[in-house]
Amino acid sequence: MTRVLFTDDEAPVLDGLRTRLYRQSGKWTMVFVESGTRALTEFEREPFDVIVTDMRMPGMDGAELLERVSERWPQTIRIVLSGYAEPQQALRLVPVAHQYLSKPCDAKRLVSAIERCMQLHSLLPHPNLRALAGRVRMLPVMPRVYASLRDLLGHDDATTQQIAELVTADPVISAKILQMATSAFFRLARPITNIDQAVSYLGIAAMRNLVTAPPVFTPLPERGASGLVNFEELQARSHAAAAAAHALAADAQMADEALLAGLLHDIGYWLLAHEYPGDLAKAVEIAMKERIPLYEAEVRVIGASHAQVGAYLLGLWGLPQPVVDAVAHHHSPQSAAPPDFGPLAALAIALALLPGDESSAFPSGLVASPKVDANFLSRVNAPFDW
């Protein structure tokens, strides 16, 4: 059963959670404690799959508690359930909290957030890989984009449009901004799938605090993984895929999700190059030697592909499920695409229309990843002819 720990210094709040979540008792093992110290004691007895904590508590507050949990039990999913947090408090949560839910929060939404996170385990069945995604605090970003964004935010006349243009130039920054906008770190959450909207919603002050104040982002080497990955090339391809997927979309909502899926579909490479550069280099070596697609070699060496790692991180951050699914299965859409034409199908077709594949960002000699064929279009009810 899923083990969930709830922490809040107010006993009536915990009593309310017990009552509202009673129906989950057959699926979850739930423990309720009134302090961060008690929470850590419970973790020492037996780790939890999920921790849900208030932010403002006497003694050890929610940010400190989650920081300690992330250090000792990085595979644990970390959710904040709290009232309004001052900007400086919210910034302390950015590196350590996966999602932020605002009080009051109805049981249905809380259950949905927890269950959706637990379903991500199918993407990364190995606990060590989940710990990899869970312990990342300093997120690797492209140095050129990061420097330009910091410089822009240092000017009082910076506009949200200028900021959004730079944000979309890096998938990690894009995903983090969407996490902030949809998870209520600074305000009440709202569904957002558009970078321009996310930046406008957060506001320039919050963007400035996020990028310049806490240690959230760290520049990658110009060529990550010991010179292995050309991130500029990888991102240029992601932008081309995003534009094509957006153009293929059937409606405005799908267009935003398809564009996001295109921008973020290779985000897993940022994480692997930063955390597992040696293993990624070994996967490239195997792919070249055995003439197999790189993502297959990644699974053999690392235990998961860049697509799975990236999708897990995005799901953990609460990004829209269609985007997560598209990122997870962009190399195998035939086995995963639903019958209706959605972001996954749009991304798969967009990637098929582009010349080459992500191997162009790696040393020459890699074989191309297989692409979808005409039969795929009929199966997903694409609203156009191949």
C-alpha positions as CSV (number, residue, x, y, z in Angstrom):
1,M,0.0,0.0,0.0
2,T,1.0,3.6,-0.6
3,R,2.5,5.1,2.6
4,V,1.5,8.8,3.1
5,L,2.7,11.1,6.0
6,F,0.7,14.2,6.8
7,T,2.3,16.9,8.9
8,D,0.6,20.0,10.4
9,D,1.0,21.7,13.7
10,E,-2.8,22.2,14.0
11,A,-4.6,19.1,15.4
12,P,-8.0,20.2,13.9
13,V,-6.5,20.3,10.4
14,L,-5.1,16.7,10.9
15,D,-8.5,15.6,12.2
16,G,-10.2,17.0,9.2
17,L,-7.8,15.2,6.9
18,R,-8.4,11.9,8.7
19,T,-12.1,12.3,8.2
20,R,-12.0,13.5,4.5
21,L,-9.5,10.8,3.5
22,Y,-11.1,7.9,5.3
23,R,-12.1,6.2,2.1
24,Q,-8.4,6.0,1.1
25,S,-7.6,3.8,4.2
26,G,-8.0,0.7,2.1
27,K,-5.4,2.0,-0.4
28,W,-3.1,4.1,1.7
29,T,-1.3,3.7,5.0
30,M,-1.7,7.1,6.5
31,V,0.2,8.6,9.5
32,F,-0.6,12.0,10.9
33,V,1.9,14.0,13.0
34,E,2.0,17.5,14.5
35,S,5.6,18.5,14.0
36,G,8.6,18.2,11.7
37,T,10.5,16.4,14.4
38,R,7.8,13.7,14.7
39,A,7.7,13.4,11.0
40,L,11.4,12.6,10.8
41,T,11.0,10.1,13.6
42,E,8.3,8.3,11.6
43,F,10.5,8.3,8.5
44,E,13.3,6.7,10.6
45,R,10.9,3.8,11.5
46,E,9.8,3.3,7.9
47,P,10.1,5.6,4.9
48,F,7.1,7.0,3.1
49,D,6.1,7.2,-0.5
50,V,4.6,10.7,-0.1
51,I,4.8,13.5,2.5
52,V,2.2,16.2,2.7
53,T,3.2,19.1,5.0
54,D,2.1,22.5,6.1
55,M,4.7,25.3,5.6
56,R,4.3,27.5,8.7
57,M,5.0,25.4,11.8
58,P,6.8,26.3,15.0
59,G,10.3,25.0,15.3
60,M,11.0,23.1,12.1
61,D,8.9,24.6,9.3
62,G,7.8,22.8,6.1
63,A,10.7,24.0,4.0
64,E,13.3,22.6,6.5
65,L,11.4,19.4,6.9
66,L,11.3,18.8,3.1
67,E,14.9,19.7,2.8
68,R,15.8,17.0,5.3
69,V,13.5,14.5,3.7
70,S,15.0,15.2,0.2
71,E,18.5,14.6,1.6
72,R,17.7,11.3,3.4
73,W,14.8,9.9,1.4
74,P,15.0,11.6,-2.1
75,Q,12.6,9.1,-3.7
76,T,9.7,10.4,-1.5
77,I,7.2,12.6,-3.3
78,R,7.1,16.0,-1.5
79,I,3.8,18.0,-1.4
80,V,3.1,21.2,0.5
81,L,-0.4,21.8,1.7
82,S,-0.5,25.3,3.2
83,G,-2.1,28.7,3.2
84,Y,-0.6,31.8,1.7
85,A,3.2,31.8,1.8
86,E,5.2,35.0,1.8
87,P,7.4,35.2,-1.3
88,Q,10.6,34.5,0.6
89,Q,9.0,31.5,2.2
90,A,7.8,30.2,-1.1
91,L,11.3,30.6,-2.6
92,R,12.7,28.3,0.1
93,L,10.2,25.7,-1.1
94,V,11.2,25.9,-4.7
95,P,14.2,23.5,-4.6
96,V,12.6,21.0,-2.3
97,A,8.8,20.8,-2.9
98,H,7.4,19.0,-5.9
99,Q,3.9,20.5,-5.7
100,Y,2.2,23.2,-3.6
101,L,-1.5,22.9,-2.8
102,S,-3.4,25.8,-1.2
103,K,-5.6,25.5,1.8
104,P,-8.5,24.9,1.8
105,C,-8.0,22.0,-0.5
106,D,-10.8,19.5,-1.1
107,A,-10.2,15.8,-0.7
108,K,-10.7,15.0,-4.3
109,R,-7.9,17.3,-5.4
110,L,-5.5,16.1,-2.8
111,V,-6.2,12.4,-3.6
112,S,-5.8,13.1,-7.3
113,A,-2.4,14.8,-6.8
114,I,-1.1,11.9,-4.7
115,E,-2.4,9.2,-6.9
116,R,-1.2,10.9,-10.1
117,C,2.3,11.1,-8.6
118,M,2.2,7.4,-7.5
119,Q,1.2,6.4,-11.1
120,L,4.5,7.8,-12.3
121,H,6.3,4.9,-10.7
122,S,5.4,2.9,-13.9
123,L,7.8,5.2,-15.8
124,L,10.7,4.7,-13.4
125,P,10.2,1.3,-11.6
126,H,13.7,1.5,-10.1
127,P,13.8,3.4,-6.7
128,N,17.3,4.6,-7.5
129,L,16.1,6.4,-10.6
130,R,13.2,7.9,-8.7
131,A,15.7,9.1,-6.1
132,L,17.8,10.7,-8.9
133,A,14.8,12.9,-10.0
134,G,13.8,13.5,-6.4
135,R,17.1,14.8,-5.1
136,V,17.8,17.3,-7.9
137,R,17.8,20.8,-6.5
138,M,20.2,22.7,-8.7
139,L,18.5,22.3,-12.1
140,P,20.9,22.2,-15.1
141,V,20.2,24.9,-17.7
142,M,21.8,26.3,-20.8
143,P,24.5,28.8,-19.8
144,R,23.7,31.3,-22.6
145,V,20.0,31.3,-21.8
146,Y,20.6,31.6,-18.1
147,A,23.0,34.5,-18.4
148,S,20.7,36.3,-20.8
149,L,17.7,35.8,-18.5
150,R,19.6,37.1,-15.4
151,D,20.7,40.1,-17.4
152,L,17.2,40.9,-18.7
153,L,15.7,40.5,-15.2
154,G,18.2,43.0,-13.9
155,H,16.6,45.7,-16.0
156,D,13.6,47.6,-14.6
157,D,12.1,47.9,-18.1
158,A,12.0,44.2,-18.8
159,T,8.7,43.0,-20.2
160,T,6.9,39.7,-19.6
161,Q,7.0,39.0,-23.4
162,Q,10.8,39.4,-23.4
163,I,11.1,37.1,-20.4
164,A,8.8,34.5,-21.9
165,E,10.9,34.4,-25.1
166,L,14.0,33.6,-23.2
167,V,12.3,31.1,-20.9
168,T,11.1,29.1,-23.9
169,A,14.8,28.8,-25.0
170,D,15.5,26.3,-22.2
171,P,13.3,23.3,-21.4
172,V,14.2,23.1,-17.7
173,I,13.5,26.8,-17.1
174,S,10.2,26.4,-19.0
175,A,9.1,23.4,-17.0
176,K,10.1,25.0,-13.7
177,I,8.1,28.2,-14.5
178,L,5.1,26.1,-15.4
179,Q,5.4,24.1,-12.1
180,M,5.5,27.4,-10.2
181,A,2.4,28.8,-12.0
182,T,0.3,25.6,-11.7
183,S,1.3,24.6,-8.1
184,A,0.4,27.8,-6.2
185,F,3.9,28.6,-4.9
186,F,3.2,32.3,-5.2
187,R,-0.6,32.5,-5.8
188,L,-3.7,30.4,-6.1
189,A,-3.0,27.7,-8.7
190,R,-4.7,27.7,-12.1
191,P,-4.3,25.4,-15.1
192,I,-1.7,26.9,-17.4
193,T,-0.2,25.3,-20.5
194,N,1.3,28.4,-22.1
195,I,4.7,29.9,-21.2
196,D,3.6,33.5,-21.9
197,Q,0.6,33.1,-19.6
198,A,2.7,31.5,-16.9
199,V,5.2,34.3,-16.9
200,S,2.5,36.9,-16.9
201,Y,0.7,35.1,-14.1
202,L,3.7,34.9,-11.9
203,G,4.8,38.4,-12.6
204,I,8.2,40.0,-13.1
205,A,9.0,40.2,-9.4
206,A,8.5,36.5,-8.8
207,M,10.5,35.7,-12.0
208,R,13.3,37.9,-10.7
209,N,13.3,36.2,-7.3
210,L,13.2,32.7,-8.8
211,V,16.1,33.3,-11.3
212,T,18.4,35.5,-9.3
213,A,17.8,34.8,-5.6
214,P,17.8,31.1,-4.6
215,P,20.2,28.5,-6.0
216,V,17.6,26.9,-8.3
217,F,19.4,26.8,-11.6
218,T,23.0,25.9,-12.5
219,P,24.6,26.4,-15.9
220,L,25.6,23.3,-17.7
221,P,29.0,23.0,-19.4
222,E,28.9,24.4,-22.9
223,R,28.9,20.7,-24.1
224,G,27.5,18.6,-21.3
225,A,28.4,15.0,-20.3
226,S,32.1,15.6,-20.9
227,G,31.5,17.3,-24.3
228,L,29.1,14.6,-25.4
229,V,25.8,16.6,-25.9
230,N,25.4,19.7,-28.0
231,F,22.5,21.3,-26.1
232,E,22.1,24.1,-28.5
233,E,21.5,21.6,-31.3
234,L,19.1,19.6,-29.1
235,Q,17.1,22.7,-28.2
236,A,16.9,23.9,-31.8
237,R,15.4,20.6,-32.7
238,S,12.9,20.8,-29.8
239,H,11.8,24.2,-31.0
240,A,11.3,22.9,-34.5
241,A,9.3,20.0,-33.1
242,A,7.2,22.3,-31.0
243,A,6.3,24.6,-33.9
244,A,5.3,21.6,-36.1
245,A,3.3,19.9,-33.3
246,H,1.5,23.2,-32.6
247,A,0.6,23.6,-36.3
248,L,-0.8,20.1,-36.4
249,A,-3.0,20.5,-33.3
250,A,-6.8,20.4,-33.7
251,D,-7.8,23.1,-31.2
252,A,-6.3,25.8,-29.0
253,Q,-6.0,23.7,-25.8
254,M,-4.3,20.9,-27.7
255,A,-2.1,23.4,-29.5
256,D,-0.6,24.7,-26.2
257,E,-0.1,21.1,-24.9
258,A,1.5,19.9,-28.2
259,L,3.8,22.9,-28.3
260,L,4.9,22.2,-24.7
261,A,5.4,18.5,-25.5
262,G,7.7,19.5,-28.4
263,L,9.7,22.0,-26.2
264,L,10.1,19.5,-23.4
265,H,10.3,16.1,-25.1
266,D,14.1,15.8,-24.6
267,I,14.3,17.4,-21.2
268,G,15.5,14.1,-19.8
269,Y,18.9,14.6,-21.5
270,W,19.5,17.7,-19.4
271,L,19.1,15.6,-16.3
272,L,21.1,12.6,-17.4
273,A,24.0,14.8,-18.7
274,H,24.1,16.5,-15.3
275,E,23.6,13.6,-13.0
276,Y,24.8,10.5,-15.0
277,P,27.3,11.8,-17.6
278,G,29.4,8.7,-17.5
279,D,26.4,6.4,-18.0
280,L,25.1,8.5,-20.8
281,A,28.5,8.4,-22.5
282,K,28.5,4.6,-22.1
283,A,25.0,4.4,-23.7
284,V,26.2,6.4,-26.7
285,E,29.2,4.1,-27.0
286,I,26.9,1.0,-27.0
287,A,24.4,2.6,-29.4
288,M,27.2,3.3,-31.9
289,K,28.9,-0.1,-31.5
290,E,25.7,-2.2,-31.8
291,R,23.9,0.1,-34.2
292,I,20.8,0.5,-32.0
293,P,18.8,3.7,-31.2
294,L,20.3,5.7,-28.3
295,Y,17.2,5.5,-26.2
296,E,17.4,1.6,-26.2
297,A,21.0,1.8,-25.1
298,E,20.0,4.2,-22.3
299,V,17.5,1.7,-20.9
300,R,20.2,-1.0,-20.9
301,V,22.8,1.2,-19.1
302,I,20.8,3.5,-16.9
303,G,17.5,1.5,-16.5
304,A,15.4,4.1,-18.2
305,S,15.5,6.3,-21.3
306,H,15.7,10.1,-21.4
307,A,12.0,10.1,-22.3
308,Q,11.0,8.2,-19.1
309,V,13.3,10.3,-16.9
310,G,12.0,13.6,-18.3
311,A,8.3,12.5,-18.2
312,Y,8.7,11.5,-14.5
313,L,10.1,14.9,-13.6
314,L,7.4,16.7,-15.4
315,G,4.7,14.6,-13.8
316,L,6.2,15.1,-10.4
317,W,6.0,18.8,-11.0
318,G,2.3,18.6,-11.9
319,L,2.4,19.4,-15.6
320,P,-0.6,18.4,-17.7
321,Q,-0.9,14.6,-18.1
322,P,-1.2,14.8,-22.0
323,V,2.2,16.6,-22.0
324,V,3.7,14.0,-19.7
325,D,2.4,11.1,-21.8
326,A,3.7,12.7,-25.0
327,V,7.2,13.1,-23.5
328,A,7.2,9.6,-22.1
329,H,6.2,7.9,-25.3
330,H,7.6,10.0,-28.1
331,H,9.9,7.2,-29.2
332,S,7.1,4.6,-29.0
333,P,3.9,6.3,-29.9
334,Q,2.5,3.3,-31.7
335,S,2.3,1.3,-28.5
336,A,1.0,4.2,-26.3
337,A,-1.1,6.6,-28.4
338,P,-4.8,6.7,-27.6
339,P,-7.3,6.4,-30.4
340,D,-8.0,10.2,-30.5
341,F,-5.6,12.6,-32.0
342,G,-3.8,14.4,-29.2
343,P,-0.4,15.9,-28.2
344,L,1.4,12.6,-28.3
345,A,0.3,11.9,-31.9
346,A,1.0,15.5,-32.9
347,L,4.5,15.3,-31.5
348,A,5.2,11.9,-33.1
349,I,4.1,13.2,-36.5
350,A,6.1,16.4,-36.0
351,L,9.2,14.4,-35.2
352,A,8.6,12.3,-38.3
353,L,8.4,15.3,-40.5
354,L,11.7,16.8,-39.2
355,P,14.9,15.7,-40.9
356,G,17.1,13.5,-38.7
357,D,16.5,13.0,-35.0
358,E,18.1,13.9,-31.6
359,S,21.2,12.0,-32.6
360,S,22.4,15.1,-34.4
361,A,23.2,16.5,-31.0
362,F,25.6,13.7,-30.3
363,P,28.8,12.4,-32.0
364,S,28.3,11.2,-35.5
365,G,27.7,7.5,-36.0
366,L,24.5,7.0,-34.1
367,V,21.6,5.3,-35.9
368,A,18.4,7.3,-36.3
369,S,15.4,6.5,-34.1
370,P,12.5,4.8,-35.9
371,K,9.7,7.1,-36.9
372,V,5.9,6.6,-37.3
373,D,4.5,5.5,-40.6
374,A,1.3,6.2,-42.5
375,N,-0.6,3.5,-40.6
376,F,-0.2,5.5,-37.4
377,L,-2.3,8.3,-38.8
378,S,-5.3,6.2,-39.4
379,R,-5.1,4.6,-35.9
380,V,-5.1,8.0,-34.1
381,N,-7.8,9.5,-36.3
382,A,-5.6,12.3,-37.5
383,P,-7.7,15.1,-39.1
384,F,-5.6,15.3,-42.3
385,D,-4.0,13.0,-44.9
386,W,-0.4,11.9,-44.7
